[in-house]
Amino acid sequence: MSKEDRELAVLKSQSRSPLNLDEMIELLDVDMGSLMVEYDLDLVQANQVMAWRKQEALRYQAQAVSWSAGSTIEESVRRLVKKKNF
């Protein structure tokens, strides 16, 4: 991913906009120090980016669990209802 794409991912994280999968994966390799040095963020902004990165990673993880590959929305809803009524 280019530096411009990483900068966009950081900016989207600061504004709490949804990240696509590539942006989220790219931010997983970024630490607090590089956010503060390379992107000129202060501590509060860097913490905000790290928190949003975690939020987006959890969102993608939840989507992967609840929406298995090749299933439709209806199939996923039926599976959830079955689990609830077991």
C-alpha positions as CSV (number, residue, x, y, z in Angstrom):
1,M,0.0,0.0,0.0
2,S,1.3,3.4,-0.8
3,K,2.0,6.2,1.7
4,E,-1.0,8.1,0.4
5,D,-3.2,5.1,1.0
6,R,-1.9,4.8,4.6
7,E,-2.4,8.5,5.2
8,L,-6.0,8.2,3.9
9,A,-6.5,5.2,6.3
10,V,-5.2,7.3,9.2
11,L,-7.4,10.3,8.2
12,K,-10.5,8.0,8.0
13,S,-9.7,6.6,11.4
14,Q,-9.5,10.1,12.9
15,S,-12.9,10.8,11.5
16,R,-14.3,7.4,12.4
17,S,-15.2,6.5,8.9
18,P,-15.4,2.8,7.9
19,L,-12.2,1.3,6.7
20,N,-12.0,-1.1,3.9
21,L,-10.2,-4.4,4.6
22,D,-6.9,-3.4,3.0
23,E,-6.8,-0.1,5.1
24,M,-7.6,-2.0,8.3
25,I,-4.9,-4.6,7.6
26,E,-2.4,-1.8,6.8
27,L,-3.2,0.0,10.1
28,L,-2.5,-3.2,12.0
29,D,1.2,-2.8,11.3
30,V,1.2,0.8,12.6
31,D,2.2,1.6,16.2
32,M,1.8,4.7,18.3
33,G,5.3,6.0,17.7
34,S,5.0,5.9,13.9
35,L,1.6,7.6,14.1
36,M,3.2,10.4,16.1
37,V,6.4,10.7,14.0
38,E,5.3,9.9,10.5
39,Y,1.8,11.4,10.5
40,D,2.5,14.2,13.0
41,L,-0.3,13.2,15.4
42,D,-0.4,14.1,19.0
43,L,-1.0,11.5,21.7
44,V,-4.8,11.9,21.8
45,Q,-5.1,11.6,18.0
46,A,-2.8,8.6,17.9
47,N,-4.9,6.9,20.6
48,Q,-8.0,7.7,18.6
49,V,-6.6,6.1,15.5
50,M,-5.5,3.0,17.5
51,A,-9.0,2.7,19.1
52,W,-10.7,3.0,15.7
53,R,-8.4,0.4,14.2
54,K,-9.4,-2.0,17.0
55,Q,-13.1,-1.2,16.5
56,E,-12.8,-1.9,12.8
57,A,-10.9,-5.1,13.3
58,L,-13.6,-6.3,15.7
59,R,-16.3,-5.4,13.2
60,Y,-14.5,-7.4,10.4
61,Q,-14.1,-10.3,12.8
62,A,-17.8,-10.2,13.7
63,Q,-18.8,-10.1,10.0
64,A,-16.6,-13.1,9.3
65,V,-18.3,-15.1,12.1
66,S,-21.9,-14.2,11.3
67,W,-21.6,-14.1,7.5
68,S,-19.9,-17.2,6.4
69,A,-18.5,-17.3,2.9
70,G,-21.2,-17.9,0.3
71,S,-24.1,-17.5,2.6
72,T,-27.0,-15.1,2.0
73,I,-28.5,-12.7,4.5
74,E,-31.5,-15.0,4.8
75,E,-29.4,-18.0,5.6
76,S,-27.5,-16.1,8.2
77,V,-30.7,-14.9,9.9
78,R,-32.1,-18.4,9.9
79,R,-28.9,-19.7,11.5
80,L,-29.1,-17.0,14.2
81,V,-32.7,-17.7,14.9
82,K,-32.0,-21.5,15.2
83,K,-29.2,-20.8,17.7
84,K,-31.4,-18.5,19.7
85,N,-34.3,-21.0,19.9
86,F,-32.2,-24.2,20.5
